[in-house]
Amino acid sequence: MKNVLIIGGLGFIGFNVAIKLAKKFNIFIIDALINYISNNYRAWSYYSLYRQTELKKLDIPIFIENIKSSNFKNILLKIKPDIIINAASMPVAILADINPLNAKEDIFDSHFQLLEFIRASTLKIERYVYISSSMVYGNFLRDDSGKIIPATEEQPCLPIDTYGALKLNNEILIKQYAYKFNIPYTIIRPSAVYGATDCNLRVTEIFLRKGFENSKIEIDNNGLHELDFTYIDDLVEGIYLSIISSNAINQTFNISFGNGRTIAELASLVKNIFPKVKIFSKDCKPFRPNRGSMNIQKAKELLQYNPIYSLEKGLIEYYKFMKEHINNY
């Protein structure tokens, strides 16, 4: 079996990818084990231990190491990966706006150093898979009537926030290295991912937590902002398909459910689960891009990607998982 290295494999996305791929590949994990959100420390600590326990059950080697450390290259040469999946870095966009210098070091500088390690080594990487973000698009385009047009991989990327700008710079860097040094790549652009073990205070987790606490849910802009909510299992399946398909070489894919839903709809679905929850409106946060559906036709055609978790279905799955674990943190 081929060796697959997942950088950031103890994080939300990386962990779920590792579980999915474990039966088909030799999985190795490198993770710096960084908690980015201080006010969510209890949940992060619990899920970090949970993820490590589950991975050890599958005999997956775990290396706690930072990409920028002097020992990282030695570990890379020891593993000799055929495929590298880079799911590491700051997990949510707002953190990059709060601390842009830290974001640059964590998202861009670490990524640049990793590509330099690969270029300068004797490793023959069959595929470098980079987990980017839908934030690279910035504001989604609109038609003449003002309706948001589903974002395609070919449209111009005009990020309006630090996170999206850094992710886009990484995409450009990957393509440069592919061209100059023949490092095959696949870029994945997810959107509004949610599901089991997420503890990054994304909106879906926040709303469900409010439900468990019988607290109030606050929505801005009357909840009209749209996101293409993507359940983790659909994203993981898309990443898996991109690894096994020759059609994915040197390609970029939107991997989402492919349907924009409003924050108000999400709040309403959470209220269906927790009828006592009250919903309030507040002022809109600045510098948030207007988004909606992602166009996933390319992934459907080239990868046979077929997401199955609507927001209704995925939210129930996430709720059931949280219900089982929430008393532990």
PyMOL commands that set and color helices and strands:
alter all, ss='L'
color gray80, all
select helices_A, chain A and resi 12-21+38-57+72-79+93-98+100-120+134-137+162-181+203-212+221-223+232-244+246-248+263-273+297-303+311-328
alter helices_A, ss='H'
color red, helices_A
select strands_A, chain A and resi 3-7+26-31+62-64+83-86+127-131+185-190+193-194+216-220+226-227+230-231+251-255+261-262+278-282
alter strands_A, ss='S'
color yellow, strands_A
deselect
rebuild
show_as cartoon
